[in-house]
Amino acid sequence: MDSYRILEKHIPEAAVAYCTDLWKKYPFAFRVTRPRRTKLGDFRAEPGKGFTITVNDNLNPSAFLITYLHEVAHLIVFRQYRRRGAPHGSLWQRTFREVMQPILHEGVFPASVLEPLRDYLTNPAASTGAHSALTHALRQLDARPTGQKLLIEVPEGETFRFLQKDYVRGMKRRTRVVCTEKSSGLKVSIWAHVWVENT
Ligand SMILES: [Zn+2]
C-alpha cells in the first residue's frame, strides 16, 4: 500500500499530503502496529536496513499525527547529526516544533487540542503523557470502549486486564504505572493512559 493511502486511514485529511511529502523526502519503512504497552510509536536506525518508524494502530487521528511527526523529527535529527545524544534534547525539540508548524491550525486539529498542543510544543517532553492538559484533550477524542477505563483511573491495588493478562495496579511513576502481573508476580511498567478492562 502506498504511503498516502496508509496515512489517509489514520490522520486528519488536511495533513495527509504534508505527511506523505515528509515520507518521500526522508524515506523510511513505515509500519502501523498493534498497541504496545509502553510506547505510542518508535524510530529505529539499523545499520544496513535503513530507517523504520512505527505507530500504534489504535490512536485517534490527532494522537496518531503527533506521534508520527514525533518520530519523523527523530529521523531528521539522526540524518542530520548522526548522533544519539539526548533523544529528546534541544535538537529534537527544535526539529519537532519545525515539522509541527505547518499543521498547527484548526483545519487539522480540533480547537480543544490545538491550545494545549501549542503549549506542549514550547518545551516538548518525550511523551505527550507528561502534559496533562494535552493528554486530557487527546483522550476526549477517543470513543470510550465499553467496559474499559484508563489505567490511571484504576485505583491502586485493584486488578485489571490488559492485552489478555491480569494485573494489579501499583504506583504511578511519571507517565507510567508500575503494575504486578498476577500469574507471574512480575512487575511491569505500563503507560498510564492506556485503555484497560475491568475484571
Ligand atoms: Zn521519542
Residues whose N, C-alpha, C, O or C-beta is under 5 A from the ligand:
A	BS01	ZN	A126
